[in-house]
Amino acid sequence: MKFGTSAARTVAFASIESGSVSLGVVRIDGDATAVLASDHAELSLEARTPEQTIVGLKQLIAELGKKVLAKPEMLGQQKHIREFFCVLFAPWTSSRINRAAESYPNATHITGTMIGLLEKKAASVSGNAPDLLQSNTVQILLNGYPTAAPIGKRAQSLEAIVQISTCNPAMRAAMLEVAPTIVPGVTPPLYAGNAALMRTAAASEIEDVLVLHVSNEGSEALVLRRGVPEKHAYLQIGARSMVQKAMPNAAPEETLATLRLIANDQCSPDACTAVQQGFASMEPDLVHTFGEFFSTTLGPERLPHKIMLTVNPDLAPWLSGFFARIDFTQCTDTSQPFEVALLPLAPAGKAAAGQAVDPDFALALTLINKETNK
């Protein structure tokens, strides 16, 4: 699916995760991307129902859209924006894998019609549910082997693997309602965030991997085997809850700032010790939670022993070390500790006025660039 023509254009897009929004305007010209303006905002920390969270995110997007468009660097650029895209991460979107296969008594010439009917069969398992977002064929197998160009070949078995993505209907309605307040007259295409995770992980050429996207309010996991998404799940433990459990009497922003100082060896001994002890004290509960998530929700099959992690940059050093250091060998297919690396985010163009492009923004932009340049 392409976003339009390959001509240079200015587009706006929003990356929405569990409790925060990244919104930006970029100019795309082939493989070259320039970030004209961007910003990020989070919902305040308080108990909310999912319905209240959706209302809050909708309001946040509207406010952030006005803020971004009003930035000095957007002077004269607004009139060029004709498109607005939304990338929704878990828990607002989820996915599953459907398979459909046909066998033939003799080697048979494979046609596009045969593949199309099989893809339709695999996608139809999901029905026409109101939460259906999109279905994408991720692999075609001939005689059990992945084949990039199956049409015209001969085979005795044909299989289509289709990824079905769904979206929370209330969130879908909220996005369709708020988008025209940012870019008048548009109906934004909605994309599942797991597609951004999958495309970004594919750039590493590691076929068997557990992709872990830890957002503010939860953790989204995507299991890839032979480059094909196998399982997708969401755990309601995110960066904010980790930080709060470690330092319940401190503001999350202060704790993250201290972690940044620790990583740069700039922290005072007293502050360092307090934060380090706080995180050490919450580790046993976190080990139990993720151990159960890995073995039960993502099980019963053992997981790839390689993790690609994306998380708040200030929390990344500690969380990477946590997964590499803790014994999760009972959950891995090699019975070896996890090998952890940060998800390789492609450069997101030149940020305006020295702005840092956050991980969720970069993930969404990776998806847009990939789809645009197919």
ABEGO torsion letter per residue (X at the ends): XBAEBABBBBBBBBBBBAABBBBBBBBBBEABBBBABBBBBBBBBBBBBAAAAAAAAAAAAAAAAAAAAABAAABGAAAABABBBBBBBOAABBBBBBBBBBBBABBBBBBAAAAAAAAAAAAAAAEABAABABBBBABBBBGGBBBABABGBBBABBBBBBBBBBBBAAAAAAAAAAAAAABBGBBBBBBBAAAAAAAAAAAAGBABBBBBBBBAABBBBBBBBGGBBABBBBBBBBAAAAAAAABAABBAAAAAAAAAAAAAGABBAAAAAAAAAAAAAAAAAAAAAAAAAAAAAAOABBBBABBBBBBBAAAAAAAAAAAAABBAAAABAAGBBBBBBBBBBBBAEBBBGGBBBBAAAAAAAAAAAAAAAX
